Amino acid sequence: MNKTLDIKAYLDADEQKDLLRLLTAGSVDDGKSTLIGRLLFDSKKLYDDQLAALERDSKRLGNAGDHIDYALLLDGLKAEREEGITIDVAYRYFSTNKRKFIIADTPGHEQYTRNMITGGSTANLAIILVDCRTGVITQTRRHTYLVSLLGIKHIVLAVNKMDLLGFDQKVFDAIVRDYRQLTDHLGIEDVTCFPLSALDGDNVVERSPRTPWYSGPALLDFLETVPVHADRNFSDFRYPVQYVLRPNLDFRGFCGKVASGIVRVGDEVVALPSMKHSHVKSIVTYDGALQEAFPPQSVTITLEDEIDISRGEMLVHPDNLPHIGRHFTTMLVWMDEEPMDPSKQFFLKHNTNTTRATIAAIRHRIDVNTLDQKEGAPFILNEIGQVDILTAKTLFFDPYAVNRQTGAFILIDPITNNTSAVGMILSPLDESALENDLVPTLDLPRLGITSAHYDAIEAAVRDLARQGLEVRIIK
């Protein structure tokens, strides 16, 4: 009986651990996969069969001489093992007594920029690796810029292979000084630097005696304690409605995930775009009712009043509204093999909202290696730049820098259904003088339609709006 209680208590405690999502990035052969493999190995999170396979593969395929090649734990593709590089994003999960981790090992090559964007889209922290023999190079600058673009607030600079230079403190200090000049330019405030040897495990899980001049924690100790809860936006309540739940005549709830902010029973809320006001009657979950909900909880909200709300609409607090509009400027990362066609109409997916959209203007492209701005020509694969987007349907959004959940979107090719691009919204734009208006207009009097048919037409237009197709009516 006591053993059963002990197991239950252990499982309950494990369930309560918070989660840290992190990515690793760096130039080719800086040791990203080796570092993560060493974290898994030294934290005793590998099974016996994994260890046996690792030792066998290290002798047959390894690139670490007589050492165990920890990179083989991450580089699972045949091409990765043959070339000794990372090509695709590899995700690994492990946990310690204090925290759970999901690590995205992202490729370092410029042609795999989109893979890094994918791996970093949900990350709280980024580990940027630097080879101590080369210092801060072009790829380091590119990866750091991409991390800042994604809004990742915590950066770890891992100065790796320090054993090859005898753990020289002057080398480490010079690299740290160069890197902080870059992060200061990009406005990144939280940067922590570590002298490492991923292959030998120095300062990875345990403090190394070979760096007596380093007084900071080991990397794993830092990852277990770095505070990330404050990174979420708890100020601006945003609740995109995903589904309307109607199990019987007596219950009508709006299901979704709290994107940001906090909502409590009794709060006044307003539904967008109808601007109808009500109060929160209850917050329901599978495990029972709650008095409040916060990100990233998935809940069902019921209201005191009967309001027509459907998928794609949003509940917010009336004194804290998002931007409401169809025209905005954004940073765009092109992810499609097919080059950008500005004349094409895409599908834009923003939270639970889907609508048609076009690229109204290309402002400039960014050279991610030098951070210089180039002429605004159509993008090709992996290019990044600033564009203006025009949508057919009204969206409810915040700048990405303020709210990552309501400031991000994807563009989908309507023919291939491929993800063409991902975007991070910068700011709304004036819609008063739009030349390229995607919203068709029905002039009912001109069409000879009498007022007796207005209700039926408006109902049909609402159905189209729920499918992402907006139609303007003139009565």
N, C-alpha and C positions, 0 to 999 in steps of 0.2 A: 504493500500500500504506500509506504514512504517513497519507494522508487518511482511509483506512478506519479506521486505528487511532485517529486523532484524533476521528472521529465516534463510534466506539464508546466512547472514553474520556469524551466529552461526554455521551453518553446514559447511561452508567453513573453519572457524577457527578450528572446531573439526577435519576436514579432515587433516589439516596441523600438528596436534599433532604428535610427534614422539612416537615410541612404545618401551617399555621395556619388554623383556621376562625374567622371573626369575623363579627359582625353590626353593622349600623349602625342606630341608632334616634334619634328626635328628633321634635320637633313639626313640623307641616305647614310646608313651605317653609323649614326650617332649613338645607337644602342637603345632605341625605344622598346622594341620587343624584348630585348635582354633585360631591361630594367623591370618590366612588368613580370616577366618570367621569374626574375629574382625575388620580387615581392611575393609572388605565389609560393615559391620554393621555401624562402626563409620564414614565411609566416605559417608554414606547416599546413598549407591548404591544398596539397596534392595527394591523390590516392596512390596506393602502392603500384597499381597497374600503370598509372600515368608516369610515375617515377621510373619504372622499368622501361617503358616505351621511350621516355626522354633519354635515358642513358644509352639505349640501343640506337636511337636515331642520331644522337650526338656523334657516335662513332662512325655512322654510315653517311650522314648528311651534314654534320655540324661544321661551323666555320670558326670555332673557338679553340682549335688546337686540342690539347689534352683536357681542357675544361669541358664541363657540361655546357652545351649550347642552349641557354634558357630561351632564346628567341624562338626555338622550335615549338614552344608551347603556344605561341601566338601566330606564327607564320604557317598557317595550315594549308594554303593552296600549294599545289605542286610547283607552279611557276615561282612562288615566293621562296620555296626551299631551294629550288635549283639556282635562282639568281641571288639568294641571300638578302632580299629586300622585302618590304611590305607593299602590297599592291592594293588590297581591299581593306575596309575597316574590319577589325577583329574585336569582338566584344568578349570580355571575360568578367565573370562574377565571382567575388569572394567576400568573406566577412571575417571580422575579428571580434573580440569581446566587446568592443565599443561601437562599431559601425559596420554597415554593409556598403559594398563598393560595386559599381559597374564601371569598368575601364574600357574605353574605346581606343584601340591602337590604330592610329591613322597614318596613311602613307605620307612620305616626305616629298615625293616628286611633284613638280609643278603641274603636270598633266593630271594629277589626281586631286586637284584642289576641291572638286565637288565631293569627293569622298571625305575629305576633312570637314567640309561644311556639314555633311550629313552626320558625322560622328560628333561634332561639337554643338549641334543644334539643341541638345538637351543637357549639355554639360554645365556643372557648377564651377569646375576648376580645370585649368589646363597645365600640363607639365610640358614645358618647352626644353628639349634637350639640346645641349651645345657640346661639341667635342672641344676639350680644353686646348687641343693643338691648333685649332683653327679659329676659335673664338666666335664672336658674333658675325655671322655671314649673311649673305643675301636671303637665304632660305629662312634664317632665324627672323629676319625682319618681316618676311612674307607671312610666316606662321603667326607672328605676334600681331600683325595687322588683322589677319583673319579672326584671331581670337577676340580682338577688340571690336571688330565688326559684329561678331556674334553676341556681344554683350557679356562675355564671361568676366566676372569681376575678380577672380583669384587666379594668380599665375605663380607657378613654381618654376624657377630657372634651375635646371639640373645640369651642372657643369660636370660632364661625364669623362671617364677615362683619365682621371687625375693620377692614377697609378703610373701612367706612361711618362709623366713629368715629375715624378717623385713627390706628388702632393704639394707642389710649390704654391704657397699662399699668395705670392705676388701675381702669379698667373691668374689665380681665381679672382683676386681683387680687381685686376684690370678688366676681366670679362664682365664682372658685375657692374663696374663703372660704365662701360660701354652700353650694356643692356639697359641700365636705368636711364640713360639719356634717351634711348628709344621709347621706353614706356612713359617717360615724362612727356614726350612729344605727343604720344597717343592718348594721354590722359588716363593711364592705368595706374591706380594708386597702390593696390595690394600685390606686391611682388616679394616673394621669399626665395632666397638663393641657397643652394646646397652643393658642396663639393662631393662628388660621388665616384665610385668605381662599380658600375652595375655588374660587371663580370665577377669581381671579387666580393661584392656585397658591402663595400665600405659606405657607411652612413645611409644605407637603404632601410634596414630593419633595426640595426643596432649601431650606436655611435662607434666610430672607428678610432682606434688608438693611433692610426697613421696621420690623423689630422688634429693634433693637440691644439692648434691655433683656432679651430672652429668650435664655437661655444653653443651653437644651436642644436635643435633636436634632430633625431634621425627622421628620414622622409616619412616612414610609416607612422611615427608618433605625430607628426604634423598633420598628415591626412586624417588621422583619427580624431583630431581636435579642432581643425579649422572650422570656424562658424559659418554656415551657409544658410541658416534659416532666415536671416535678415535680408537675404538676396531677393526673396519673394516680395511681391507688392501686396501689402496688407492694407493699403490705404484706399485704393480705387476698386470698389466692388463691381465686378464684371461677371455676368452669368449668362453665357450663350446657351440658349435652349436647344437641346439636342432631340428631344422626343416628348410628345404629350402623352401622358399615361392616363388612361381612362378604363380601369378594370371593371367599374360598375357605375351606376347612375349617381352614386353618392361621393365619388372621388374623382377629382381632376387635378393632376399634378404635372409639373414641368420638370423633366429630367435633364440633367446636365452635369458638367464639372465646373466647380468654382475656379474661374481663370485667375482671379485676383480679388483682393479685398476680403472683408468679413461681412456676413449677413446673419442677423439674429431674428428670432421669432418676434413679431411686432414691428419690425422695421418697415418704414414706408419705402416702396419701390416704384419705379416707373418702367413701363414696357416700351422698348424701342422697336419699330419706328412710330407706333401709334400714339405714344406719349400719354397713355392711360395710366392713372395712379391707382395703387392699392397697397395693402399691408400684408406682410408675410404671416400666414395663418399657422403653418407648421413646416418643419424640415424633416423629411422622412428618409431613412436608410433601411437597408436589409436588417441591420442589427437593432433597429428601433429609432425612435424620434430623438432629434437633437435640438438644443436651444440655440446653437450657432453653428455655422459652417465656414470653412476657410480653405484656401488652396493647399493641396490639389484634390480635395475631397469631391467625390461624385455623389450627388444627393438628388432628392426630388422635393421641390418647393411647391407648396399649395398657397393660394392667395385668398384673401377675404372676399374678393369680388370676382365675378365672372368676366374675364377679359379674353378676347380672341388673340391668343398667342400661338405661334407655330414654330417649327424648326427654322433656325437661322436668325430668329429675333433674340433680343437680349434684355435681361433685367438688370437695372442699375439703381443706385440711390439718386433721388431727384436733385440733390445739391452737388452731385459729382458726375457730370455727364461726359462720355467720350466724345471725340470728334464724330460728326455725322455728315457723311458726304460721299461723293463718287470720284473725286479728283484729288490725287495726292502725289507727292514725290517720295521716292524710295531708293534704297540701295538694292541692286539686283545682282544675283549670282546666276549666270547662265549655265545650265546643267544638261542641256540636250546636245546630242551629236549633230543635230541639224541646226545651222546658224539661225539667228534671230531674223524673223520677218516682221517688221513693224506694222505691216498692213494686215497681219493676221489677227483674228479675234480668238482669244484664249478663254479657257475657263479659269476663273480665279477662285481658289478655296481659301477662305478666311474663317478660322474657327468652324462653326457649324453652317456657315453661309457659303453658298456657291453662286457665282454670277458670271456673266460674260465680261470681258475686259480687253482693252487694247493698250498698246504702248503709245501714248500720245506724243511723247518727245524723248529723245536721248540727249541727256545733258553732257555727260562725259564718261569715259572709261578710266579705270584706275590701273596703272602698272603696279601690280602687287609686289614687284621686286624693288622698285624705287619709290613707290607711293606717289609718283607723278600722275597728273591728270592729262588724258589724251583726248583728241577730237572724238565727238560722240557718234562714231560709226556703229552699225549693228554689231551685236556681240556674237562671238563664237564660243565653243565649249570652254568652260572654266574662267571666262572673263567676268570681271566685276565692274560695275559702274553705277551712275545715278541716272534714273529715268523718271518720267512722269507717267502715271497710270490713270486711265479713265475706265470706270466700271459702269455697267448698265443698271445695277441695283445699288441702292444706298447701303453703305457699310458703316459699322460702328467700331472705331479704332482709336488707338493711342499711339504716340511715337514709340518706336521699338526701344529707345533708350529709357523710357519711363515704364513700359509694360511689355515684356517680351511676349506674353501670351496673346495680347490683342494687337501687337504691332507687327506680327509676322504673317506671311501668306505664301502660297505656291501658285505658279501658273502651270496649267495643264494643257497640252496640245489636244485640241478637240478631235483630231483624226487618229493619232497614234495612242492617245491617252497617256503619253509619257509626261513625266514632270519636266517641264521646260526650264523653269527657273524658280528660285526662292527669293523672297524679298523681305526687307526690313524697312518699315515705313519711317520716314523722317519727319514729315509734316504735311498738313492738308494744304490744298491749293484753292484759289478762287475759282468758283464755278460759274460766275456770272457771264463770262464771254467765251464759253466753250464752243469751238467750231466743230469738233468731232463728237456729236451727241449720239450715243448708242441706244437711247431710249426711244422706241417708236411711239408715235402719238396718234390717238384716236380722237378725231374731231367729230363728236357725235352729231351735232346739228348739221354740219356740212355733209355727213353721210346720210342724213335724213332719218336718223334714229330718234324716236320720240322718248319722252321721259318715262313712259310706261315700261320701257325695257332697260332703264338705267340700273336697277338693282341686279338684274341677271348679268349684265355686262360687268358690273363692279365685282360680283362674286367670281366670275370667270377670271378677271384680272388678278384677284387675290390668289386664286389657285395657281396662276402662272408665276406670281411672285414667290410662292413657296417652292417653285421649281427653279428659281434663280433667273426668271425672265420678267423684267419689269416693263410695263406699258403705261404710258401717261394718257389720262382721259381729259378731254375738254368737253364740258357740258354746255 
